[in-house]
Amino acid sequence: MLQVFQAQHLAEAHLVCNLLQAEGVDAGIRGKDLSSMLGVGSSAPGVLPTVWIFNSSESEKAHALVTRFTKGELGTSRGPSWNCPECGEFHAPQFQSCWKCGAPRPAPE
């Protein structure tokens, strides 16, 4: 595993993780439980959520995507908005899984 991004809050971590996954990079988030316990805006060392990739051979691609994201060059909209098939929560197009219950985004029809 290789850390590729430190987010300022959990929503940003999910956004970056979903952007990486949408481009075929196997990524995940660490520290989401700690940051949610302390609340938004906490900046205690080691508490901010981080995005990691699982395959180090994808590091170049992941770093390029993260760099484009931090510069505001990477669009976040991909396809139509969608509702979670499990809990009904509404999501913007960039999300690949439900932020509320964790269910994956349904495949396009």
Secondary structure, DSSP 8 states (H G I E B T S, - for coil): -EEEEE-SSHHHHHHHHHHHHHTT--EEEESHHHHHHH-TT---TTTS-EEEES-GGGHHHHHHHHHHHHTT-S----S--EE-TTT--EE-TT-SB-TTT--B-----
